[in-house]
Each structure stands twice: as structure tokens, then as C-alpha cells.
């Protein structure tokens, strides 16, 4: 073996490996807006019980109305990944 052959082998042995391609990031799940709603019916106005339920922002039934908190720190809107429910 000549000196040049040994030098070539050593350079190849100590070289750094090529960088691996980084994996593609997973797409973020689509967020769905949920609204806290109250059911208001004319014959239930004088009752002392209110019925509240979470509905998707675009799927609120006719008798239900979104609550807007202005004076109390109540969570009335949630954004959750699609498939999760409050």
C-alpha cells in the first residue's frame, strides 16, 4: 500500500455523515369554535332554572342563544381541534 491509499481511506472513515432530511411537520388540526348557549322559551321565562349547552358556532338550534359574558369572567367561547367536544 502506498501512502496515498491510506490517506484516502482515513478521510472517508472520518467524514461526517450527510444530514438526514427533516420529516415534514404534521398538519395542524382544524379548530372548531364552540359557543355556550342558553335555551329561551316563552313558557320558561319565569322559571328559576336555565338550560345551558355547548354548540358548534354554525349549528346552534332555533331555541338556543349564545351567551355573551360582559361583567363576569365566564368562558363562553372555546376553540378546540376538530373531533373534540367541550
C-alpha positions as CSV (number, residue, x, y, z in Angstrom):
1,X,0.0,0.0,0.0
2,X,1.2,3.4,-0.8
3,X,0.8,6.4,1.4
4,X,-1.9,8.0,-0.8
5,X,-4.2,5.0,-0.5
6,X,-4.1,5.1,3.3
7,X,-4.8,8.8,3.3
8,X,-7.9,8.3,1.1
9,X,-9.3,5.6,3.4
10,X,-8.8,7.7,6.6
11,X,-10.6,10.7,5.1
12,X,-13.6,8.6,4.1
13,X,-13.7,6.9,7.5
14,X,-13.7,10.2,9.5
15,X,-16.0,12.2,7.3
16,X,-19.3,13.4,8.7
17,X,-22.5,11.7,7.5
18,X,-24.8,13.6,5.2
19,X,-27.7,15.3,7.1
20,X,-30.9,13.3,7.1
21,X,-33.9,15.1,5.6
22,X,-36.1,16.6,8.3
23,X,-39.6,15.0,8.5
24,X,-42.5,17.1,7.3
25,X,-44.5,18.6,10.1
26,X,-47.9,17.1,10.7
27,X,-50.7,19.5,9.6
28,X,-52.3,21.2,12.5
29,X,-55.9,20.1,13.2
30,X,-58.7,22.3,12.1
31,X,-60.1,24.4,15.0
32,X,-63.8,24.4,15.7
33,X,-65.5,27.3,17.6
34,X,-67.9,26.2,20.3
35,X,-70.4,28.7,21.9
36,X,-72.0,28.4,25.3
37,X,-75.8,28.8,24.7
38,X,-78.9,29.2,26.8
39,X,-82.3,27.9,25.9
40,X,-85.0,30.5,26.0
41,X,-88.7,29.5,25.6
42,X,-91.6,31.9,26.4
43,X,-93.2,29.5,28.9
44,X,-89.9,29.0,30.7
45,X,-89.1,32.7,31.3
46,X,-90.4,32.8,34.9
47,X,-88.7,29.6,35.9
48,X,-85.5,29.8,38.0
49,X,-83.6,27.2,36.0
50,X,-81.7,28.0,32.9
51,X,-80.5,25.3,30.5
52,X,-77.1,25.8,29.0
53,X,-75.2,23.7,26.5
54,X,-72.2,24.0,24.2
55,X,-72.9,24.1,20.4
56,X,-70.7,24.4,17.4
57,X,-70.8,28.0,16.2
58,X,-72.7,27.3,13.0
59,X,-75.0,24.6,14.4
60,X,-76.9,26.4,17.1
61,X,-80.6,25.3,17.2
62,X,-83.5,27.7,16.9
63,X,-84.4,27.8,20.7
64,X,-80.8,28.3,21.8
65,X,-79.0,31.6,22.0
66,X,-75.2,32.3,22.5
67,X,-74.2,33.8,25.9
68,X,-72.0,36.9,25.8
69,X,-70.2,37.5,29.1
70,X,-69.6,41.1,29.7
71,X,-69.4,41.6,33.5
72,X,-68.4,38.1,34.8
73,X,-65.3,36.1,33.8
74,X,-67.2,33.2,32.3
75,X,-65.8,31.2,29.4
76,X,-68.4,31.4,26.6
77,X,-66.3,30.6,23.6
78,X,-63.9,27.7,23.1
79,X,-61.7,26.8,20.1
80,X,-60.9,23.1,20.1
81,X,-59.4,20.8,17.5
82,X,-62.0,19.1,15.2
83,X,-63.3,15.9,16.9
84,X,-63.1,17.2,20.4
85,X,-66.1,18.4,22.4
86,X,-66.2,20.7,25.4
